[in-house]
C-alpha cells in the first residue's frame, strides 16, 4: 500500500497526478479531486484503483 503524498494524510494513494509545474504525486481520491480542478493537472488511476476514479 502506498500512502497519499499530501501532508498529514494517511489514506491509500489511488491516483497519480501529472503536474506540469511540479513532480508527479501519488494521492488519495479526495486530494486528487481537489488537484484536478487546477489547469494542466492530469489524473491517472493507479493499477487496481480504476473503480475508485471516474
SULVENNOR-V404800 format. One record per residue. N is the residue number from 1. RES is the residue in one letter. PHI is phi in radians with two decimals (NA if undefined). PSI is psi in radians with two decimals (NA if undefined). Layout:
{{N | RES | PHI | PSI} {N | RES | PHI | PSI}}
This chain:
{{1 | X | NA | 2.29} {2 | X | -1.78 | 2.34} {3 | X | -1.54 | 2.57} {4 | X | -0.94 | 2.39} {5 | X | -1.48 | -0.02} {6 | X | -1.31 | 2.56} {7 | X | -1.02 | 2.40} {8 | X | 1.08 | 0.40} {9 | X | -1.99 | 2.21} {10 | X | -1.92 | 0.22} {11 | X | -1.27 | 2.80} {12 | X | -1.30 | 2.37} {13 | X | -1.22 | 2.37} {14 | X | -2.28 | -0.21} {15 | X | -2.40 | 2.38} {16 | X | -1.71 | 2.20} {17 | X | -1.72 | 2.26} {18 | X | -1.71 | 1.91} {19 | X | -1.95 | 1.97} {20 | X | -1.03 | -0.54} {21 | X | -1.75 | 0.11} {22 | X | -2.67 | 3.10} {23 | X | -1.24 | 2.69} {24 | X | -1.08 | 2.66} {25 | X | -2.32 | 2.54} {26 | X | -1.76 | 2.08} {27 | X | -2.35 | 2.87} {28 | X | -1.32 | 2.95} {29 | X | -1.12 | -0.60} {30 | X | -1.11 | -0.82} {31 | X | -1.23 | -0.58} {32 | X | -1.08 | -0.70} {33 | X | -1.07 | -0.62} {34 | X | -1.25 | -0.82} {35 | X | -1.13 | -0.66} {36 | X | -1.22 | -0.15} {37 | X | -1.26 | -0.31} {38 | X | -1.51 | 2.42} {39 | X | -1.02 | 2.32} {40 | X | 1.61 | -0.24} {41 | X | -1.41 | 2.23} {42 | X | -2.05 | 2.12} {43 | X | -1.56 | 2.54} {44 | X | -2.40 | 2.03} {45 | X | -1.08 | 2.47} {46 | X | -1.33 | 2.70} {47 | X | -0.93 | 2.29} {48 | X | 1.56 | -0.10} {49 | X | -2.09 | 0.26} {50 | X | -1.03 | -0.59} {51 | X | -1.28 | -0.29} {52 | X | -1.52 | -0.26} {53 | X | -2.11 | 2.19} {54 | X | -1.19 | NA}}
